[in-house]
């Protein structure tokens, strides 16, 4: 945005949100590339850390990642030793994904990178403003997920 951006756009929350999202996406992507990872990796590892072992389908639902992308990202994580697949005892047609100790350490490294990226993205905001923005964005996401 520069001084030539129309006033109406600068006063339109959805336009400001999309502009901010584009900057945030660039910063997060660059952060993950520098850390030798992808956003999907962090999303999957964070889900496993919080919820424990899960099927590939459940991981897709928790993370909002398409099924084929879940498989590809899990293949990458498994190749690096961050997750393990094992047959589901209740249904041999599906796999259960489990986080390894190495995966837990990798998640911690990525979480630190994400934290630094958040500091860069939201540098002009106070901690209270960041918390309020997070609350407001959470409300928007929740509303649109149920409608």
Z-matrix of the N, CA and C atoms (Angstrom, degrees):
N
C 1 1.448
C 2 1.521 1 108.59
N 3 1.318 2 114.76 1 140.57
C 4 1.445 3 119.39 2 176.93
C 5 1.519 4 109.53 3 -135.52
N 6 1.318 5 115.62 4 -174.81
C 7 1.468 6 118.44 5 -177.59
C 8 1.527 7 112.70 6 -66.11
N 9 1.336 8 117.30 7 -8.81
C 10 1.458 9 121.63 8 179.24
C 11 1.533 10 112.76 9 -91.67
N 12 1.323 11 117.75 10 -1.65
C 13 1.467 12 120.51 11 178.94
C 14 1.528 13 108.73 12 -69.47
N 15 1.333 14 117.08 13 127.78
C 16 1.472 15 119.48 14 -179.19
C 17 1.533 16 111.79 15 -58.07
N 18 1.307 17 115.60 16 141.94
C 19 1.461 18 122.82 17 -179.59
C 20 1.520 19 111.55 18 -56.54
N 21 1.326 20 116.73 19 -40.35
C 22 1.463 21 119.58 20 -178.45
C 23 1.533 22 110.98 21 -59.97
N 24 1.317 23 116.65 22 -36.48
C 25 1.468 24 119.18 23 177.39
C 26 1.523 25 111.04 24 -69.61
N 27 1.322 26 116.55 25 -41.03
C 28 1.468 27 120.46 26 -179.43
C 29 1.538 28 111.65 27 -67.09
N 30 1.323 29 116.23 28 -12.44
C 31 1.458 30 120.77 29 178.51
C 32 1.528 31 112.18 30 -111.04
N 33 1.329 32 116.50 31 12.83
C 34 1.469 33 121.62 32 -179.44
C 35 1.526 34 108.65 33 -108.97
N 36 1.335 35 117.85 34 106.95
C 37 1.467 36 120.18 35 -175.31
C 38 1.533 37 114.14 36 -54.88
N 39 1.329 38 117.92 37 -40.30
C 40 1.464 39 118.54 38 -178.26
C 41 1.525 40 111.22 39 -64.71
N 42 1.326 41 117.90 40 -37.35
C 43 1.462 42 120.84 41 178.26
C 44 1.525 43 109.96 42 -66.74
N 45 1.340 44 116.31 43 -45.33
C 46 1.466 45 120.62 44 178.07
C 47 1.527 46 111.08 45 -61.08
N 48 1.326 47 116.29 46 -38.95
C 49 1.459 48 120.95 47 179.50
C 50 1.524 49 111.03 48 -64.13
N 51 1.325 50 117.43 49 -43.71
C 52 1.471 51 119.37 50 -179.82
C 53 1.525 52 111.14 51 -67.66
N 54 1.326 53 117.28 52 -36.83
C 55 1.464 54 119.70 53 176.80
C 56 1.529 55 110.86 54 -65.06
N 57 1.330 56 115.61 55 -44.51
C 58 1.470 57 120.37 56 178.48
C 59 1.519 58 110.87 57 -63.69
N 60 1.332 59 116.79 58 -40.39
C 61 1.468 60 120.77 59 179.38
C 62 1.518 61 111.08 60 -62.91
N 63 1.317 62 117.49 61 -38.64
C 64 1.467 63 120.38 62 178.73
C 65 1.524 64 111.22 63 -63.14
N 66 1.332 65 116.42 64 -42.95
C 67 1.474 66 119.89 65 177.80
C 68 1.526 67 110.79 66 -66.08
N 69 1.321 68 116.52 67 -43.29
C 70 1.465 69 120.59 68 179.81
C 71 1.528 70 110.45 69 -62.59
N 72 1.320 71 117.34 70 -42.94
C 73 1.466 72 121.15 71 179.90
C 74 1.521 73 110.32 72 -60.97
N 75 1.319 74 117.36 73 -43.77
C 76 1.473 75 121.06 74 179.15
C 77 1.524 76 110.62 75 -61.00
N 78 1.326 77 116.73 76 -46.99
C 79 1.466 78 120.56 77 -177.86
C 80 1.528 79 110.66 78 -65.12
N 81 1.316 80 117.73 79 -44.69
C 82 1.466 81 121.44 80 179.78
C 83 1.533 82 110.24 81 -63.67
N 84 1.323 83 117.26 82 -44.60
C 85 1.465 84 120.85 83 -179.90
C 86 1.521 85 110.41 84 -60.61
N 87 1.330 86 117.20 85 -47.30
C 88 1.466 87 120.98 86 178.24
C 89 1.524 88 111.53 87 -60.74
N 90 1.320 89 116.32 88 -37.97
C 91 1.467 90 121.28 89 179.24
C 92 1.526 91 110.64 90 -63.80
N 93 1.337 92 116.65 91 -46.66
C 94 1.463 93 119.47 92 179.66
C 95 1.522 94 111.30 93 -66.10
N 96 1.305 95 118.10 94 -40.92
C 97 1.474 96 120.85 95 178.54
C 98 1.528 97 109.29 96 -59.33
N 99 1.323 98 117.27 97 -45.04
C 100 1.465 99 121.07 98 178.84
C 101 1.532 100 111.33 99 -62.12
N 102 1.345 101 116.06 100 -29.32
C 103 1.466 102 120.90 101 179.13
C 104 1.515 103 113.34 102 -91.49
N 105 1.338 104 117.49 103 6.33
C 106 1.456 105 121.21 104 179.05
C 107 1.516 106 113.80 105 68.62
N 108 1.318 107 116.59 106 33.90
C 109 1.463 108 120.17 107 -177.23
C 110 1.525 109 109.72 108 -141.42
N 111 1.322 110 114.14 109 -178.76
C 112 1.458 111 122.10 110 174.73
C 113 1.523 112 108.04 111 -129.63
N 114 1.318 113 115.71 112 160.31
C 115 1.456 114 120.41 113 179.60
C 116 1.514 115 112.52 114 -57.89
N 117 1.343 116 116.29 115 -37.70
C 118 1.465 117 119.78 116 178.59
C 119 1.525 118 110.44 117 -59.28
N 120 1.320 119 116.94 118 -38.41
C 121 1.467 120 119.86 119 179.97
C 122 1.525 121 110.00 120 -59.88
N 123 1.323 122 115.35 121 -48.19
C 124 1.462 123 118.67 122 -178.74
C 125 1.524 124 111.13 123 -62.87
N 126 1.318 125 117.39 124 -43.44
C 127 1.459 126 120.69 125 -179.58
C 128 1.525 127 111.46 126 -60.34
N 129 1.323 128 116.69 127 -43.24
C 130 1.465 129 120.66 128 -179.64
C 131 1.528 130 111.29 129 -68.45
N 132 1.331 131 116.18 130 -45.60
C 133 1.465 132 119.15 131 -179.89
C 134 1.529 133 110.94 132 -64.00
N 135 1.330 134 117.45 133 -41.75
C 136 1.467 135 120.70 134 179.61
C 137 1.528 136 110.72 135 -61.78
N 138 1.323 137 116.40 136 -38.14
C 139 1.461 138 120.61 137 179.12
C 140 1.523 139 110.52 138 -66.22
N 141 1.316 140 117.13 139 -43.13
C 142 1.466 141 120.91 140 178.56
C 143 1.524 142 111.27 141 -65.74
N 144 1.332 143 117.31 142 -38.17
C 145 1.463 144 120.59 143 177.74
C 146 1.525 145 109.99 144 -62.27
N 147 1.330 146 116.53 145 -45.09
C 148 1.463 147 119.72 146 -175.33
C 149 1.523 148 113.48 147 -77.48
N 150 1.341 149 117.95 148 -40.94
C 151 1.464 150 120.71 149 -171.43
C 152 1.526 151 114.44 150 -108.49
N 153 1.319 152 117.98 151 -10.21
C 154 1.456 153 120.39 152 -179.91
C 155 1.511 154 112.16 153 83.93
N 156 1.339 155 116.70 154 -172.22
C 157 1.462 156 121.11 155 -177.40
C 158 1.527 157 111.67 156 -53.19
N 159 1.336 158 114.56 157 144.08
C 160 1.467 159 119.27 158 -176.78
C 161 1.520 160 109.87 159 -153.58
N 162 1.323 161 115.63 160 160.11
C 163 1.462 162 120.41 161 173.76
C 164 1.522 163 109.07 162 -73.45
N 165 1.316 164 115.87 163 161.98
C 166 1.451 165 120.45 164 177.58
C 167 1.525 166 110.26 165 -60.97
N 168 1.333 167 117.19 166 -39.50
C 169 1.463 168 121.19 167 179.56
C 170 1.533 169 110.87 168 -63.04
N 171 1.330 170 116.91 169 -43.41
C 172 1.465 171 120.43 170 179.19
C 173 1.527 172 110.60 171 -64.14
N 174 1.320 173 116.58 172 -39.53
C 175 1.466 174 119.79 173 178.06
C 176 1.523 175 110.38 174 -62.07
N 177 1.316 176 116.81 175 -40.23
C 178 1.455 177 120.50 176 177.46
C 179 1.523 178 111.44 177 -61.87
N 180 1.321 179 116.51 178 -43.37
C 181 1.472 180 120.44 179 179.67
C 182 1.526 181 111.34 180 -65.55
N 183 1.331 182 117.38 181 -43.44
C 184 1.469 183 121.15 182 -178.92
C 185 1.520 184 112.32 183 -65.57
N 186 1.329 185 117.23 184 -33.41
C 187 1.458 186 120.90 185 -172.50
C 188 1.521 187 114.55 186 -101.67
N 189 1.334 188 116.88 187 -14.21
C 190 1.457 189 119.78 188 -175.88
C 191 1.511 190 113.23 189 73.97
N 192 1.323 191 116.19 190 21.21
C 193 1.467 192 121.42 191 179.56
C 194 1.524 193 108.23 192 -97.15
N 195 1.318 194 117.12 193 134.58
C 196 1.460 195 122.47 194 177.79
C 197 1.523 196 110.33 195 -58.78
N 198 1.342 197 115.32 196 146.24
C 199 1.469 198 121.79 197 -175.97
C 200 1.533 199 113.24 198 -51.83
N 201 1.331 200 117.77 199 -46.85
C 202 1.474 201 119.52 200 -178.32
C 203 1.521 202 111.27 201 -66.38
N 204 1.335 203 117.13 202 -34.49
C 205 1.460 204 120.35 203 177.46
C 206 1.522 205 111.58 204 -71.23
N 207 1.342 206 116.65 205 -33.27
C 208 1.466 207 120.61 206 176.07
C 209 1.522 208 109.12 207 -60.70
N 210 1.324 209 116.56 208 -47.13
C 211 1.466 210 120.86 209 -178.53
C 212 1.526 211 110.56 210 -60.54
N 213 1.325 212 116.86 211 -46.24
C 214 1.468 213 120.66 212 -178.91
C 215 1.531 214 110.78 213 -62.71
N 216 1.331 215 117.19 214 -45.67
C 217 1.464 216 120.05 215 -179.84
C 218 1.529 217 111.49 216 -66.07
N 219 1.339 218 116.91 217 -38.67
C 220 1.466 219 119.66 218 177.26
C 221 1.516 220 111.05 219 -66.31
N 222 1.324 221 117.58 220 -35.85
C 223 1.469 222 120.32 221 175.45
C 224 1.526 223 110.11 222 -58.92
N 225 1.334 224 116.42 223 -43.24
C 226 1.466 225 120.50 224 178.95
C 227 1.525 226 110.99 225 -64.96
N 228 1.325 227 116.14 226 -45.17
C 229 1.468 228 119.98 227 -179.94
C 230 1.523 229 111.74 228 -65.15
N 231 1.329 230 116.79 229 -38.25
C 232 1.476 231 120.56 230 178.27
C 233 1.520 232 110.72 231 -67.47
N 234 1.330 233 117.19 232 -39.97
C 235 1.471 234 120.85 233 179.64
C 236 1.529 235 110.99 234 -62.09
N 237 1.335 236 116.59 235 -30.75
C 238 1.464 237 120.88 236 179.10
C 239 1.528 238 112.74 237 -89.53
N 240 1.335 239 116.71 238 -0.63
C 241 1.459 240 120.85 239 177.45
C 242 1.520 241 114.44 240 81.07
N 243 1.342 242 117.91 241 18.73
C 244 1.457 243 121.10 242 -177.61
C 245 1.527 244 113.00 243 -89.42
N 246 1.322 245 116.89 244 -23.24
C 247 1.464 246 121.38 245 176.56
C 248 1.521 247 108.54 246 -138.55
N 249 1.340 248 114.30 247 160.20
C 250 1.467 249 121.09 248 175.09
C 251 1.517 250 108.16 249 -127.87
N 252 1.330 251 114.69 250 144.14
C 253 1.465 252 120.80 251 174.99
C 254 1.522 253 107.98 252 -105.15
N 255 1.334 254 114.69 253 141.24
C 256 1.460 255 119.20 254 173.18
C 257 1.525 256 107.55 255 -145.50
N 258 1.338 257 117.10 256 150.92
C 259 1.471 258 119.13 257 179.72
C 260 1.527 259 110.93 258 -61.54
N 261 1.311 260 115.45 259 140.96
C 262 1.461 261 121.64 260 176.52
C 263 1.528 262 107.58 261 -73.35
N 264 1.347 263 118.61 262 120.86
C 265 1.461 264 120.12 263 -179.16
C 266 1.533 265 112.94 264 -61.13
N 267 1.340 266 117.09 265 -26.68
C 268 1.460 267 120.79 266 -179.37
C 269 1.526 268 112.64 267 -83.60
N 270 1.339 269 116.74 268 -20.85
C 271 1.459 270 121.08 269 -177.97
C 272 1.522 271 108.40 270 -155.22
N 273 1.302 272 116.76 271 97.75
C 274 1.459 273 122.53 272 -176.28
C 275 1.516 274 114.78 273 -62.49
N 276 1.331 275 117.11 274 -8.87
C 277 1.474 276 119.77 275 179.42
C 278 1.518 277 112.19 276 -81.64
N 279 1.317 278 117.31 277 -12.18
C 280 1.462 279 118.36 278 -179.29
C 281 1.524 280 110.53 279 -124.20
N 282 1.317 281 114.46 280 161.02
C 283 1.457 282 122.23 281 179.61
C 284 1.518 283 110.68 282 -104.34
N 285 1.320 284 114.42 283 149.72
C 286 1.455 285 121.53 284 170.67
C 287 1.524 286 106.28 285 -106.09
N 288 1.326 287 115.16 286 132.13
C 289 1.457 288 121.63 287 -179.20
C 290 1.517 289 108.02 288 -101.33
N 291 1.326 290 115.03 289 130.37
C 292 1.461 291 122.06 290 -179.10
C 293 1.516 292 109.26 291 -124.53
N 294 1.307 293 116.13 292 137.97
C 295 1.452 294 122.89 293 177.44
C 296 1.528 295 109.70 294 -75.92
N 297 1.318 296 117.53 295 136.08
C 298 1.465 297 121.11 296 175.84
C 299 1.536 298 108.88 297 -92.21
N 300 1.316 299 117.04 298 170.49
C 301 1.470 300 121.31 299 176.28
C 302 1.530 301 109.69 300 -60.71
N 303 1.311 302 116.13 301 -39.75
C 304 1.459 303 120.66 302 177.03
C 305 1.528 304 110.97 303 -64.03
N 306 1.318 305 116.56 304 -38.26
C 307 1.459 306 121.49 305 176.85
C 308 1.511 307 112.25 306 -64.33
N 309 1.323 308 116.32 307 -37.86
C 310 1.461 309 120.59 308 177.89
C 311 1.536 310 110.04 309 -64.84
N 312 1.326 311 116.96 310 -41.22
C 313 1.467 312 120.51 311 177.63
C 314 1.532 313 110.49 312 -65.79
N 315 1.330 314 116.36 313 -40.96
C 316 1.458 315 120.71 314 179.16
C 317 1.529 316 110.19 315 -63.70
N 318 1.319 317 116.86 316 -40.70
C 319 1.468 318 120.79 317 176.51
C 320 1.522 319 110.43 318 -58.41
N 321 1.328 320 117.21 319 -43.72
C 322 1.472 321 120.61 320 179.52
C 323 1.530 322 111.00 321 -60.96
N 324 1.343 323 116.66 322 -42.62
C 325 1.471 324 120.35 323 178.10
C 326 1.528 325 110.39 324 -61.96
N 327 1.326 326 115.86 325 -45.69
C 328 1.462 327 119.67 326 -179.63
C 329 1.525 328 111.40 327 -66.14
N 330 1.321 329 117.47 328 -38.10
C 331 1.467 330 120.76 329 178.71
C 332 1.535 331 110.43 330 -61.99
N 333 1.325 332 116.62 331 -38.24
C 334 1.471 333 120.17 332 177.17
C 335 1.533 334 110.25 333 -65.42
N 336 1.327 335 117.06 334 -39.93
C 337 1.466 336 120.43 335 176.81
C 338 1.530 337 110.93 336 -63.85
N 339 1.317 338 116.33 337 -42.97
C 340 1.471 339 120.89 338 179.06
C 341 1.527 340 109.57 339 -61.98
N 342 1.299 341 117.45 340 -41.55
C 343 1.459 342 121.51 341 179.51
C 344 1.528 343 110.68 342 -60.82
N 345 1.332 344 116.54 343 -44.52
C 346 1.469 345 119.80 344 178.34
C 347 1.528 346 110.84 345 -64.72
N 348 1.333 347 116.62 346 -38.76
C 349 1.467 348 119.91 347 178.06
C 350 1.529 349 110.18 348 -64.36
N 351 1.335 350 117.57 349 -38.93
C 352 1.460 351 120.26 350 177.32
C 353 1.515 352 110.53 351 -60.92
N 354 1.342 353 116.24 352 -40.33
C 355 1.459 354 120.07 353 178.45
C 356 1.526 355 111.08 354 -62.04
N 357 1.322 356 116.68 355 -38.92
C 358 1.462 357 120.40 356 178.46
C 359 1.533 358 111.21 357 -69.13
N 360 1.314 359 116.23 358 -46.37
C 361 1.467 360 120.66 359 -177.86
C 362 1.524 361 111.33 360 -62.31
N 363 1.311 362 116.24 361 -43.91
C 364 1.462 363 120.87 362 -172.56
C 365 1.523 364 113.54 363 -105.09
N 366 1.319 365 116.95 364 23.15
C 367 1.470 366 122.38 365 -178.32
C 368 1.532 367 113.83 366 -51.35
N 369 1.334 368 119.23 367 -39.70
C 370 1.472 369 117.32 368 -177.59
C 371 1.532 370 114.76 369 -76.33
N 372 1.330 371 117.61 370 -3.55
C 373 1.465 372 120.70 371 -177.29
C 374 1.523 373 111.20 372 -102.76
N 375 1.315 374 115.83 373 143.57
C 376 1.466 375 121.19 374 174.46
C 377 1.529 376 108.25 375 -72.65
N 378 1.335 377 117.55 376 163.44
C 379 1.472 378 118.87 377 175.02
C 380 1.530 379 112.77 378 -55.61
N 381 1.319 380 117.72 379 -38.28
C 382 1.473 381 120.48 380 179.01
C 383 1.526 382 110.63 381 -66.29
N 384 1.335 383 117.07 382 -40.54
C 385 1.465 384 120.60 383 177.64
C 386 1.526 385 111.00 384 -64.55
N 387 1.330 386 116.53 385 -40.45
C 388 1.470 387 120.38 386 178.03
C 389 1.519 388 110.87 387 -61.58
N 390 1.323 389 115.90 388 -44.21
C 391 1.468 390 120.15 389 -179.69
C 392 1.528 391 110.17 390 -63.70
N 393 1.310 392 116.87 391 -42.56
C 394 1.472 393 120.65 392 179.63
C 395 1.526 394 110.45 393 -65.11
N 396 1.322 395 117.27 394 -43.74
C 397 1.464 396 121.00 395 178.47
C 398 1.526 397 110.41 396 -61.26
N 399 1.312 398 117.49 397 -42.39
C 400 1.464 399 121.49 398 178.45
C 401 1.525 400 110.27 399 -61.01
N 402 1.315 401 117.28 400 -43.21
C 403 1.465 402 121.24 401 177.95
C 404 1.524 403 110.69 402 -61.80
N 405 1.318 404 116.85 403 -46.89
C 406 1.466 405 120.75 404 -178.61
C 407 1.524 406 111.70 405 -64.63
N 408 1.323 407 116.87 406 -44.11
C 409 1.465 408 119.74 407 178.77
C 410 1.526 409 110.93 408 -64.94
N 411 1.324 410 116.69 409 -38.45
C 412 1.468 411 120.55 410 176.23
C 413 1.521 412 111.50 411 -60.28
N 414 1.315 413 117.05 412 -40.41
C 415 1.471 414 120.72 413 177.29
C 416 1.523 415 111.08 414 -64.11
N 417 1.332 416 117.29 415 -42.29
C 418 1.455 417 120.52 416 178.63
C 419 1.525 418 111.23 417 -62.54
N 420 1.319 419 115.96 418 -46.48
C 421 1.471 420 120.20 419 -179.64
C 422 1.534 421 109.79 420 -61.68
N 423 1.315 422 117.09 421 -47.45
C 424 1.471 423 120.99 422 -179.69
C 425 1.521 424 110.93 423 -60.14
N 426 1.312 425 117.73 424 -43.16
C 427 1.460 426 121.32 425 -179.75
C 428 1.528 427 111.12 426 -61.60
N 429 1.318 428 116.26 427 -46.93
C 430 1.463 429 119.36 428 -175.63
C 431 1.525 430 112.70 429 -76.82
N 432 1.319 431 118.29 430 -19.23
C 433 1.463 432 120.46 431 175.39
C 434 1.521 433 111.64 432 -75.57
N 435 1.331 434 116.51 433 -25.72
C 436 1.464 435 119.39 434 -177.68
C 437 1.523 436 112.16 435 -99.25
N 438 1.315 437 117.18 436 -7.27
C 439 1.476 438 118.21 437 -178.62
C 440 1.511 439 111.99 438 -101.86
